[in-house]
């Protein structure tokens, strides 16, 4: 957990610094530090740190790409390369900072092309990955609760499942009402359409999830999964209308009283915290991609499937087998010493190492997800550089960002609907018996 938090903090710090690079003050300071060797511009025009943002995120993306290659094939902490993932923080920080310095020596033209095409593609992949994992999490959570109810007859889990489902539906309805009241005035056709389509899809997936045909192929599908998808997609829609520009007077939050600079700063930090958290969860939850799930849901019986201490009888059997192999000449005598060293490590040096048998998540996939996250952060920050006003710019307050969230909600509904009907369309590939 500490390792994942450390990588999330690096992403958070990198994102905040990238955001600061959009200010005219930061750009001038950076040019001054390079003794005016580097002039930040885009095709001869001031771009308010557009290329500086992409330099910062390209450096961190390259850092994670290198780690993904180095850690390829690591399955447990017994592999010597595993220590690179969980340790060597001093050298890794130095390497990250070194990559940042190197990127500022690369011509601007490279990053203009990178930001307009490659970073945008990475951002789309990051959003799609997050939606797939969200749908998978919805199914996993509901099925876990149902298993507790069916096999343990737990009243507490029944109450939790029903209560959470009702709460998420009520939250979805409440957000929809709020959006209609404050963001769907006359003339706000975009908001009216987005809110209405979300409501229709919200009701449609709920109906589909309890349809007899769906229940026949997968009796565990139901409103619990639909509620989680609905509340998330409704939140995305509300976030979209709340962050759009106010040129048509459809966003009262922009005109709200209060300190504009403070609200922008707080909004930016909250956005980056959300990205860092979402990235960490997505990077370590690889079930939907065929990896091992690392999300540890509560388990009263502690049936976590991880063997942390080998039974004495099995240890003795292993020792006997090793001695027999040494006596017959199949193994060298040093094998007995290595076995003893392994036991000592389990009992003394690394008593809390729960990845000696198998890692809890795919290390390379972890860094690939972080690589895609840097592309999303860079794209999110640089889509409204032309509208910069004042010392700080609001993160994501563009029609592009709003439409990305709206369409992402629709895609999420589509992915969830496909997960429901796929067993009917492709029965040979699914077995819910």
Sine and cosine of phi, psi and omega as CSV:
sin_phi,cos_phi,sin_psi,cos_psi,sin_omega,cos_omega
0.00,0.00,-0.66,0.75,-0.01,-1.00
-0.88,0.48,-0.61,0.79,0.02,-1.00
-0.89,0.46,-0.71,0.70,-0.03,-1.00
-0.92,0.40,-0.61,0.79,0.04,-1.00
-0.90,0.43,-0.63,0.77,-0.01,-1.00
-0.89,0.45,-0.71,0.71,0.03,-1.00
-0.91,0.42,-0.60,0.80,0.04,-1.00
-0.90,0.43,-0.63,0.77,0.02,-1.00
-0.91,0.42,-0.63,0.78,0.05,-1.00
-0.88,0.47,-0.68,0.73,0.05,-1.00
-0.89,0.45,-0.65,0.76,0.01,-1.00
-0.89,0.45,-0.74,0.68,0.00,-1.00
-0.89,0.46,-0.69,0.72,0.01,-1.00
-0.88,0.47,-0.63,0.78,0.00,-1.00
-0.92,0.40,-0.68,0.73,0.00,-1.00
-0.91,0.42,-0.69,0.73,0.03,-1.00
-0.90,0.44,-0.63,0.78,0.04,-1.00
-0.88,0.48,-0.66,0.75,0.02,-1.00
-0.89,0.45,-0.67,0.74,0.02,-1.00
-0.90,0.43,-0.47,0.89,0.02,-1.00
-0.91,0.41,-0.25,0.97,0.03,-1.00
-0.98,0.19,-0.20,0.98,-0.01,-1.00
-0.99,0.12,0.54,-0.84,0.01,-1.00
-0.89,0.46,-0.57,0.82,0.01,-1.00
-0.88,0.48,-0.72,0.70,-0.03,-1.00
-0.92,0.40,-0.63,0.77,0.00,-1.00
-0.90,0.45,-0.70,0.71,0.00,-1.00
-0.92,0.40,-0.62,0.78,0.04,-1.00
-0.89,0.45,-0.65,0.76,-0.01,-1.00
-0.91,0.41,-0.67,0.74,0.04,-1.00
-0.90,0.43,-0.58,0.81,0.01,-1.00
-0.93,0.37,-0.63,0.77,0.00,-1.00
-0.90,0.43,-0.48,0.88,0.02,-1.00
-1.00,-0.04,0.27,0.96,0.02,-1.00
0.83,0.56,0.62,0.78,0.01,-1.00
0.87,0.49,0.31,0.95,0.08,-1.00
-0.93,0.37,-0.57,0.82,-0.07,-1.00
-0.92,-0.40,0.85,-0.53,0.07,-1.00
-0.94,-0.35,0.89,-0.46,-0.07,-1.00
-0.99,0.16,0.91,-0.41,-0.01,-1.00
-0.46,-0.89,0.29,-0.96,0.05,-1.00
-0.81,-0.58,0.95,-0.30,-0.04,-1.00
0.83,0.56,0.64,0.77,0.05,-1.00
1.00,0.10,-0.04,1.00,-0.02,-1.00
-0.91,-0.42,0.48,-0.88,0.04,-1.00
-0.89,0.45,0.73,-0.68,-0.05,-1.00
-0.83,-0.56,0.29,0.96,0.12,-0.99
0.79,0.62,0.64,0.77,0.09,-1.00
0.99,0.13,0.29,0.96,0.03,-1.00
-0.80,0.60,-0.79,0.61,-0.02,-1.00
-0.94,0.33,-0.49,0.87,0.03,-1.00
-0.90,0.43,-0.65,0.76,0.03,-1.00
-0.89,0.46,-0.71,0.71,-0.02,-1.00
-0.94,0.33,-0.50,0.87,0.09,-1.00
-0.89,0.45,-0.74,0.67,-0.02,-1.00
-0.86,0.51,-0.73,0.68,-0.07,-1.00
-0.98,0.22,-0.49,0.87,0.10,-0.99
-0.91,0.42,-0.64,0.77,0.01,-1.00
-0.89,0.46,-0.73,0.68,0.01,-1.00
-0.93,0.38,-0.60,0.80,0.06,-1.00
-0.89,0.46,-0.66,0.75,0.05,-1.00
-0.90,0.43,-0.62,0.79,0.05,-1.00
-0.85,0.53,-0.74,0.67,0.00,-1.00
-0.95,0.32,-0.53,0.85,0.04,-1.00
-0.90,0.43,-0.66,0.75,0.02,-1.00
-0.90,0.44,-0.70,0.71,0.02,-1.00
-0.90,0.43,-0.60,0.80,0.01,-1.00
-0.88,0.47,-0.64,0.77,0.02,-1.00
-0.94,0.33,-0.69,0.72,-0.03,-1.00
-0.89,0.47,-0.63,0.78,-0.10,-1.00
-1.00,-0.04,0.15,0.99,0.00,-1.00
-0.88,0.47,0.81,-0.59,0.04,-1.00
1.00,0.02,0.02,1.00,0.03,-1.00
-0.97,0.24,0.85,-0.52,-0.07,-1.00
-0.93,-0.36,-0.31,0.95,0.00,-1.00
-0.39,-0.92,0.20,-0.98,0.00,-1.00
-0.96,0.28,-0.09,1.00,0.11,-0.99
-0.94,0.35,-0.39,0.92,0.07,-1.00
-0.95,0.30,0.76,-0.65,-0.05,-1.00
-0.86,0.52,-0.49,0.87,-0.02,-1.00
-0.96,0.29,-0.25,0.97,-0.01,-1.00
-0.88,0.47,-0.48,0.88,-0.01,-1.00
-0.92,0.40,-0.38,0.93,0.05,-1.00
-0.92,0.39,-0.59,0.81,0.03,-1.00
-0.94,0.35,-0.67,0.74,-0.15,-0.99
-0.98,-0.20,-0.07,1.00,-0.04,-1.00
-0.60,-0.80,-0.34,-0.94,0.00,-1.00
0.82,0.57,0.66,0.75,-0.08,-1.00
-0.93,0.38,-0.57,0.82,0.05,-1.00
-0.86,0.51,-0.82,0.57,0.04,-1.00
-0.87,0.49,-0.57,0.82,-0.01,-1.00
-0.93,0.36,-0.64,0.77,0.05,-1.00
-0.90,0.44,-0.67,0.74,0.02,-1.00
-0.89,0.46,-0.66,0.75,0.01,-1.00
-0.90,0.44,-0.66,0.75,0.03,-1.00
-0.87,0.49,-0.74,0.67,0.02,-1.00
-0.90,0.43,-0.59,0.81,0.04,-1.00
-0.90,0.44,-0.64,0.77,0.04,-1.00
-0.91,0.42,-0.58,0.81,0.05,-1.00
-0.89,0.46,-0.70,0.71,0.02,-1.00
-0.87,0.49,-0.69,0.73,-0.02,-1.00
-0.89,0.46,-0.63,0.78,-0.04,-1.00
-0.90,0.43,-0.47,0.88,0.01,-1.00
-0.98,0.22,-0.05,1.00,0.09,-1.00
-0.99,-0.14,-0.10,0.99,0.01,-1.00
-1.00,0.05,0.65,-0.76,-0.03,-1.00
-0.85,0.53,0.48,-0.88,-0.03,-1.00
-0.87,0.49,-0.58,0.81,-0.08,-1.00
-0.84,0.55,-0.59,0.81,0.02,-1.00
-0.87,0.49,-0.70,0.71,-0.07,-1.00
-0.97,0.23,-0.43,0.90,0.11,-0.99
-0.91,0.42,-0.70,0.72,0.06,-1.00
-0.92,0.39,-0.69,0.72,-0.01,-1.00
-0.86,0.50,-0.72,0.70,-0.06,-1.00
-0.93,0.36,-0.58,0.81,-0.07,-1.00
-0.99,0.17,-0.34,0.94,-0.08,-1.00
-0.81,-0.59,-0.89,0.46,-0.13,-0.99
-0.94,0.34,-0.70,0.72,0.02,-1.00
-0.90,0.43,-0.59,0.80,0.03,-1.00
-0.90,0.43,-0.66,0.75,0.04,-1.00
-0.90,0.43,-0.67,0.74,0.04,-1.00
-0.90,0.44,-0.60,0.80,0.02,-1.00
-0.90,0.43,-0.66,0.75,0.03,-1.00
-0.90,0.44,-0.68,0.74,0.03,-1.00
-0.89,0.46,-0.62,0.78,0.01,-1.00
-0.90,0.44,-0.70,0.72,0.02,-1.00
-0.90,0.44,-0.68,0.74,-0.01,-1.00
-0.90,0.44,-0.67,0.75,0.03,-1.00
-0.88,0.48,-0.69,0.73,0.01,-1.00
-0.88,0.47,-0.62,0.79,0.01,-1.00
-0.93,0.37,-0.66,0.75,0.02,-1.00
-0.88,0.47,-0.70,0.72,-0.02,-1.00
-0.93,0.36,-0.53,0.85,0.04,-1.00
-0.91,0.42,-0.70,0.72,0.03,-1.00
-0.90,0.44,-0.67,0.74,0.02,-1.00
-0.90,0.45,-0.64,0.77,0.03,-1.00
-0.90,0.44,-0.62,0.78,0.02,-1.00
-0.87,0.49,-0.71,0.70,0.03,-1.00
-0.91,0.41,-0.68,0.74,-0.04,-1.00
-0.89,0.45,-0.70,0.72,-0.02,-1.00
-0.89,0.46,-0.73,0.68,-0.02,-1.00
-0.91,0.42,-0.69,0.73,-0.01,-1.00
-0.91,0.41,-0.58,0.81,0.03,-1.00
-0.90,0.44,-0.72,0.70,0.02,-1.00
-0.89,0.45,-0.66,0.75,0.00,-1.00
-0.90,0.43,-0.60,0.80,0.06,-1.00
-0.89,0.46,-0.67,0.75,0.03,-1.00
-0.89,0.45,-0.63,0.77,-0.02,-1.00
-0.95,0.33,-0.66,0.75,-0.08,-1.00
-0.96,0.26,-0.70,0.71,-0.12,-0.99
-1.00,-0.04,-0.39,0.92,-0.03,-1.00
-0.90,-0.44,-0.09,1.00,-0.01,-1.00
0.76,0.65,0.72,0.70,-0.05,-1.00
-0.99,0.11,0.89,-0.46,0.03,-1.00
-0.94,0.34,-0.57,0.82,0.00,-1.00
-0.88,0.48,-0.68,0.73,0.02,-1.00
-0.93,0.37,-0.55,0.84,0.05,-1.00
-0.90,0.44,-0.70,0.71,0.02,-1.00
-0.90,0.43,-0.64,0.77,0.00,-1.00
-0.90,0.43,-0.67,0.74,-0.01,-1.00
-0.91,0.41,-0.75,0.66,-0.01,-1.00
-0.91,0.40,-0.69,0.72,-0.01,-1.00
-0.89,0.45,-0.69,0.72,0.00,-1.00
-0.92,0.39,-0.60,0.80,0.02,-1.00
-0.90,0.44,-0.75,0.67,0.02,-1.00
-0.89,0.46,-0.67,0.75,-0.02,-1.00
-0.88,0.47,-0.68,0.73,-0.02,-1.00
-0.93,0.36,-0.59,0.80,0.06,-1.00
-0.92,0.40,-0.68,0.73,0.03,-1.00
-0.89,0.45,-0.64,0.77,0.03,-1.00
-0.90,0.44,-0.64,0.77,0.03,-1.00
-0.89,0.45,-0.70,0.72,0.01,-1.00
-0.91,0.42,-0.67,0.74,0.00,-1.00
-0.89,0.46,-0.70,0.72,0.01,-1.00
-0.91,0.42,-0.60,0.80,0.03,-1.00
-0.90,0.44,-0.69,0.73,0.03,-1.00
-0.89,0.45,-0.70,0.72,0.01,-1.00
-0.87,0.48,-0.67,0.74,0.00,-1.00
-0.90,0.43,-0.66,0.75,0.02,-1.00
-0.90,0.43,-0.59,0.81,-0.05,-1.00
-0.96,0.29,-0.70,0.72,-0.17,-0.99
-0.98,-0.21,-0.40,0.92,-0.13,-0.99
-0.86,-0.51,0.07,1.00,-0.07,-1.00
-0.85,-0.52,0.70,0.72,0.03,-1.00
-0.95,0.32,0.11,-0.99,0.04,-1.00
-0.87,0.49,0.75,-0.66,-0.02,-1.00
1.00,-0.09,-0.16,0.99,-0.01,-1.00
-0.99,-0.15,0.90,0.45,-0.10,-1.00
-0.90,0.43,-0.58,0.81,0.00,-1.00
-0.89,0.46,-0.74,0.68,0.01,-1.00
-0.91,0.42,-0.67,0.74,0.00,-1.00
-0.87,0.49,-0.68,0.74,0.00,-1.00
-0.92,0.39,-0.70,0.71,-0.03,-1.00
-0.89,0.46,-0.71,0.71,-0.02,-1.00
-0.92,0.39,-0.67,0.74,-0.03,-1.00
-0.92,0.38,-0.68,0.73,0.02,-1.00
-0.89,0.45,-0.65,0.76,0.02,-1.00
-0.89,0.46,-0.66,0.75,0.01,-1.00
-0.90,0.45,-0.67,0.75,0.01,-1.00
-0.90,0.44,-0.71,0.71,0.00,-1.00
-0.92,0.39,-0.60,0.80,0.04,-1.00
-0.85,0.53,-0.72,0.69,0.02,-1.00
-0.95,0.31,-0.58,0.82,-0.04,-1.00
-0.91,0.41,-0.73,0.68,-0.03,-1.00
-0.92,0.38,-0.52,0.86,0.05,-1.00
-0.91,0.42,-0.66,0.75,0.03,-1.00
-0.92,0.39,-0.70,0.72,-0.03,-1.00
-0.88,0.47,-0.62,0.78,-0.08,-1.00
-0.90,0.44,-0.43,0.90,-0.01,-1.00
-0.95,-0.32,0.18,0.98,0.02,-1.00
-0.91,0.41,0.63,-0.78,-0.03,-1.00
-0.80,0.59,-0.61,0.79,0.00,-1.00
-0.90,0.43,-0.63,0.77,0.03,-1.00
-0.93,0.36,-0.69,0.72,-0.02,-1.00
-0.91,0.42,-0.50,0.87,0.00,-1.00
-0.93,0.37,-0.61,0.80,-0.02,-1.00
-1.00,0.04,-0.49,0.87,0.00,-1.00
-0.55,-0.84,1.00,-0.07,-0.07,-1.00
-0.93,0.37,-0.26,0.97,-0.02,-1.00
-1.00,0.04,-0.13,0.99,0.11,-0.99
-0.95,0.30,0.56,-0.83,-0.03,-1.00
0.01,-1.00,-0.32,-0.95,-0.10,-0.99
-0.96,0.30,-0.37,0.93,-0.01,-1.00
-0.89,0.46,-0.72,0.69,0.04,-1.00
-0.92,0.40,-0.67,0.74,-0.01,-1.00
-0.88,0.48,-0.61,0.80,-0.01,-1.00
-0.90,0.44,-0.67,0.74,0.00,-1.00
-0.91,0.41,-0.68,0.73,0.03,-1.00
-0.91,0.42,-0.66,0.75,-0.03,-1.00
-0.90,0.43,-0.70,0.71,-0.04,-1.00
-0.93,0.38,-0.59,0.81,0.02,-1.00
-0.93,0.36,-0.72,0.69,-0.02,-1.00
-0.92,0.38,-0.59,0.81,0.07,-1.00
-0.92,0.40,-0.62,0.78,0.08,-1.00
-0.88,0.47,-0.69,0.73,0.03,-1.00
-0.86,0.51,-0.68,0.74,0.00,-1.00
-0.91,0.42,-0.67,0.74,0.02,-1.00
-0.91,0.42,-0.64,0.77,0.05,-1.00
-0.89,0.45,-0.58,0.81,-0.01,-1.00
-0.91,0.41,-0.74,0.67,-0.03,-1.00
-0.95,0.31,-0.44,0.90,0.00,-1.00
-0.98,0.18,-0.29,0.96,-0.03,-1.00
-0.94,-0.34,0.09,1.00,0.01,-1.00
-0.97,0.23,0.36,-0.93,0.06,-1.00
-0.89,0.45,0.28,-0.96,-0.07,-1.00
-0.94,-0.33,0.49,0.87,-0.04,-1.00
-0.93,0.38,-0.35,0.93,0.04,-1.00
-0.95,-0.32,0.24,0.97,0.02,-1.00
0.84,0.55,0.68,0.74,0.01,-1.00
-0.94,-0.34,0.02,1.00,-0.01,-1.00
-0.81,-0.58,1.00,-0.03,-0.05,-1.00
-0.92,0.39,-0.30,0.95,0.00,-1.00
-0.92,0.40,-0.52,0.85,0.02,-1.00
-0.92,0.38,-0.55,0.83,-0.02,-1.00
-1.00,-0.02,0.03,1.00,-0.03,-1.00
-0.91,0.42,0.51,-0.86,0.02,-1.00
-0.95,0.32,0.44,-0.90,0.00,-1.00
0.75,-0.66,0.08,-1.00,-0.03,-1.00
-0.98,0.20,0.91,-0.42,-0.05,-1.00
-0.88,0.47,-0.70,0.72,-0.05,-1.00
-0.90,0.45,-0.68,0.74,-0.01,-1.00
-0.90,0.44,-0.66,0.75,-0.01,-1.00
-0.91,0.41,-0.60,0.80,0.02,-1.00
-0.91,0.41,-0.68,0.73,-0.01,-1.00
-0.90,0.43,-0.72,0.69,0.00,-1.00
-0.89,0.45,-0.67,0.74,0.02,-1.00
-0.88,0.47,-0.64,0.77,0.00,-1.00
-0.91,0.41,-0.71,0.71,-0.02,-1.00
-0.90,0.44,-0.67,0.74,0.03,-1.00
-0.88,0.47,-0.65,0.76,0.02,-1.00
-0.88,0.48,-0.72,0.70,-0.03,-1.00
-0.93,0.36,-0.60,0.80,0.07,-1.00
-0.89,0.46,-0.67,0.75,0.01,-1.00
-0.90,0.44,-0.69,0.73,0.02,-1.00
-0.89,0.46,-0.70,0.72,-0.01,-1.00
-0.89,0.46,-0.70,0.72,0.00,-1.00
-0.91,0.41,-0.73,0.69,-0.02,-1.00
-0.88,0.47,-0.66,0.75,0.00,-1.00
-0.89,0.46,-0.70,0.72,-0.01,-1.00
-0.90,0.45,-0.68,0.73,0.02,-1.00
-0.91,0.41,-0.69,0.72,0.00,-1.00
-0.91,0.42,-0.62,0.79,-0.05,-1.00
-0.93,0.37,-0.47,0.88,-0.05,-1.00
-0.97,-0.23,-0.01,1.00,-0.02,-1.00
-0.90,-0.43,0.99,0.14,-0.15,-0.99
-0.99,-0.16,0.31,0.95,-0.06,-1.00
-0.87,0.49,-0.67,0.75,-0.05,-1.00
-0.93,0.37,-0.32,0.95,0.00,-1.00
-0.98,-0.21,0.18,0.98,0.04,-1.00
1.00,-0.03,0.05,1.00,0.02,-1.00
-1.00,0.02,-0.22,-0.98,-0.01,-1.00
-1.00,-0.07,0.75,-0.67,0.02,-1.00
-0.93,0.37,0.72,-0.69,0.00,-1.00
-0.94,-0.35,-0.05,1.00,0.01,-1.00
-0.96,0.28,0.86,-0.51,-0.04,-1.00
-0.98,-0.17,0.99,-0.16,0.05,-1.00
-0.98,0.20,0.44,-0.90,-0.04,-1.00
-0.85,0.52,0.60,-0.80,-0.01,-1.00
-0.61,-0.79,0.93,-0.38,-0.06,-1.00
-0.89,0.45,-0.52,0.86,-0.06,-1.00
-1.00,-0.07,0.03,1.00,0.03,-1.00
0.84,0.54,0.65,0.76,0.01,-1.00
-1.00,0.01,0.93,0.37,-0.10,-0.99
-1.00,0.04,-0.16,0.99,0.09,-1.00
0.98,0.19,0.06,1.00,0.01,-1.00
-0.98,-0.21,0.82,-0.57,0.02,-1.00
-1.00,0.03,0.92,-0.39,-0.04,-1.00
-0.98,-0.19,-0.22,0.98,0.02,-1.00
-0.50,-0.86,0.80,-0.60,-0.06,-1.00
-0.99,0.16,0.72,-0.70,0.03,-1.00
-0.87,0.49,0.53,-0.85,-0.04,-1.00
-0.86,0.52,-0.63,0.77,-0.06,-1.00
-0.89,0.45,-0.67,0.74,0.01,-1.00
-0.93,0.36,-0.60,0.80,0.03,-1.00
-0.90,0.45,-0.66,0.75,0.02,-1.00
-0.92,0.39,-0.64,0.77,0.04,-1.00
-0.88,0.47,-0.65,0.76,0.02,-1.00
-0.91,0.42,-0.67,0.74,0.01,-1.00
-0.88,0.47,-0.67,0.74,0.02,-1.00
-0.89,0.46,-0.68,0.74,0.00,-1.00
-0.90,0.45,-0.64,0.77,0.03,-1.00
-0.91,0.41,-0.67,0.74,0.00,-1.00
-0.89,0.45,-0.65,0.76,0.01,-1.00
-0.90,0.43,-0.65,0.76,0.01,-1.00
-0.92,0.40,-0.60,0.80,0.03,-1.00
-0.92,0.39,-0.68,0.73,-0.01,-1.00
-0.90,0.44,-0.58,0.81,0.00,-1.00
-0.99,0.15,-0.13,0.99,0.02,-1.00
1.00,0.02,0.07,1.00,-0.01,-1.00
-0.95,0.31,-0.51,0.86,0.00,-1.00
-0.79,-0.62,0.48,-0.88,0.07,-1.00
-0.96,0.29,0.32,-0.95,-0.02,-1.00
-0.90,0.44,-0.40,0.92,-0.02,-1.00
-0.92,0.40,-0.29,0.96,0.00,-1.00
-0.88,0.47,-0.55,0.83,0.03,-1.00
-0.92,0.39,-0.63,0.78,0.02,-1.00
-0.92,0.39,-0.64,0.76,0.00,-1.00
-0.90,0.43,-0.60,0.80,0.02,-1.00
-0.91,0.42,-0.66,0.75,0.02,-1.00
-0.91,0.40,-0.63,0.78,0.03,-1.00
-0.89,0.45,-0.62,0.78,0.02,-1.00
-0.89,0.45,-0.66,0.75,0.02,-1.00
-0.91,0.42,-0.63,0.77,0.00,-1.00
-0.90,0.44,-0.64,0.77,0.01,-1.00
-0.90,0.45,-0.65,0.76,-0.02,-1.00
-0.92,0.40,-0.59,0.81,-0.11,-0.99
-1.00,-0.02,-0.38,0.93,-0.13,-0.99
-0.81,-0.59,-0.90,0.44,-0.18,-0.98
-0.93,0.37,-0.68,0.73,-0.05,-1.00
-0.81,-0.58,0.89,0.46,-0.05,-1.00
-0.91,0.41,-0.33,0.94,-0.05,-1.00
-0.96,-0.28,0.15,0.99,0.00,-1.00
-0.98,0.21,0.96,-0.27,-0.02,-1.00
-0.98,-0.19,0.29,0.96,0.02,-1.00
-0.87,-0.50,0.29,0.96,0.01,-1.00
-0.93,0.36,-0.56,0.83,0.03,-1.00
-0.99,0.13,-0.66,0.75,-0.02,-1.00
-0.28,-0.96,0.64,-0.77,0.02,-1.00
-0.92,0.38,0.49,-0.87,-0.01,-1.00
-0.98,0.21,-0.27,0.96,0.04,-1.00
-0.45,-0.89,0.33,-0.95,-0.01,-1.00
-0.98,0.21,0.91,-0.41,-0.08,-1.00
-0.88,0.47,-0.70,0.71,-0.03,-1.00
-0.91,0.41,-0.69,0.72,0.04,-1.00
-0.88,0.48,-0.60,0.80,0.04,-1.00
-0.81,0.58,-0.74,0.67,-0.05,-1.00
-0.97,0.23,-0.48,0.88,0.08,-1.00
-0.91,0.42,-0.64,0.77,0.04,-1.00
-0.90,0.44,-0.66,0.75,0.06,-1.00
-0.90,0.43,-0.59,0.81,0.07,-1.00
-0.86,0.51,-0.72,0.69,0.02,-1.00
-0.91,0.41,-0.55,0.83,0.01,-1.00
-0.90,0.43,-0.60,0.80,0.03,-1.00
-0.90,0.43,-0.57,0.82,0.05,-1.00
-0.92,0.40,-0.63,0.78,0.02,-1.00
-0.92,0.40,-0.68,0.74,0.00,-1.00
-0.89,0.46,-0.72,0.69,-0.02,-1.00
-0.89,0.46,-0.67,0.74,0.00,-1.00
-0.92,0.39,-0.68,0.74,0.01,-1.00
-0.87,0.49,-0.62,0.78,-0.06,-1.00
-0.98,0.22,-0.51,0.86,-0.16,-0.99
-0.98,-0.20,0.08,1.00,0.00,-1.00
-0.98,0.18,-0.20,0.98,0.00,-1.00
-0.76,-0.64,0.51,0.86,0.00,-1.00
-0.92,0.38,-0.42,0.91,0.00,-1.00
-0.95,0.30,-0.31,0.95,-0.04,-1.00
-0.98,-0.19,0.34,0.94,-0.09,-1.00
-0.91,0.42,0.76,-0.65,0.04,-1.00
-0.64,-0.77,0.75,-0.66,0.02,-1.00
0.99,0.14,-0.19,-0.98,-0.08,-1.00
-0.96,0.29,-0.62,0.79,-0.04,-1.00
-0.83,-0.56,0.52,-0.86,0.04,-1.00
-0.94,-0.33,0.59,-0.81,0.04,-1.00
-0.94,0.35,0.67,-0.74,-0.02,-1.00
-0.98,0.17,0.84,-0.54,0.10,-1.00
0.99,0.16,0.18,0.98,-0.02,-1.00
-1.00,0.02,0.94,0.34,0.04,-1.00
-0.62,-0.78,0.36,-0.93,0.07,-1.00
-0.91,0.41,-0.54,0.84,0.03,-1.00
-0.87,0.49,-0.76,0.65,-0.02,-1.00
-0.90,0.45,-0.61,0.79,0.01,-1.00
-0.90,0.43,-0.69,0.72,-0.01,-1.00
-0.94,0.35,-0.53,0.85,0.07,-1.00
-0.87,0.49,-0.68,0.73,0.00,-1.00
-0.93,0.36,-0.66,0.75,0.00,-1.00
-0.89,0.45,-0.75,0.66,0.00,-1.00
-0.92,0.40,-0.58,0.82,0.04,-1.00
-0.87,0.49,-0.63,0.78,0.05,-1.00
-0.89,0.45,-0.68,0.73,0.02,-1.00
-0.90,0.44,-0.67,0.74,0.02,-1.00
-0.89,0.45,-0.63,0.78,0.02,-1.00
-0.88,0.47,-0.69,0.73,0.08,-1.00
-0.86,0.51,-0.66,0.76,-0.01,-1.00
-0.90,0.43,-0.69,0.73,0.02,-1.00
-0.89,0.45,-0.68,0.74,0.01,-1.00
-0.91,0.42,-0.67,0.74,0.02,-1.00
-0.88,0.47,-0.65,0.76,0.02,-1.00
-0.90,0.43,-0.60,0.80,0.03,-1.00
-0.90,0.43,-0.39,0.92,0.04,-1.00
-1.00,0.10,-0.66,0.75,-0.10,-1.00
-1.00,-0.04,-0.24,0.97,-0.03,-1.00
-0.84,0.54,-0.67,0.74,0.03,-1.00
-0.88,0.48,-0.41,0.91,0.04,-1.00
-0.99,0.16,-0.67,0.74,-0.03,-1.00
-0.96,0.28,-0.63,0.78,-0.02,-1.00
-0.83,-0.56,0.94,0.34,-0.09,-1.00
-0.90,0.44,-0.47,0.88,-0.06,-1.00
-0.94,0.34,-0.35,0.94,-0.05,-1.00
-1.00,-0.09,-0.02,1.00,-0.02,-1.00
-0.75,-0.66,0.58,-0.82,0.01,-1.00
-0.63,-0.78,0.98,-0.20,0.00,-1.00
-0.96,-0.29,0.26,0.97,-0.03,-1.00
-0.91,0.42,0.00,0.00,0.00,0.00
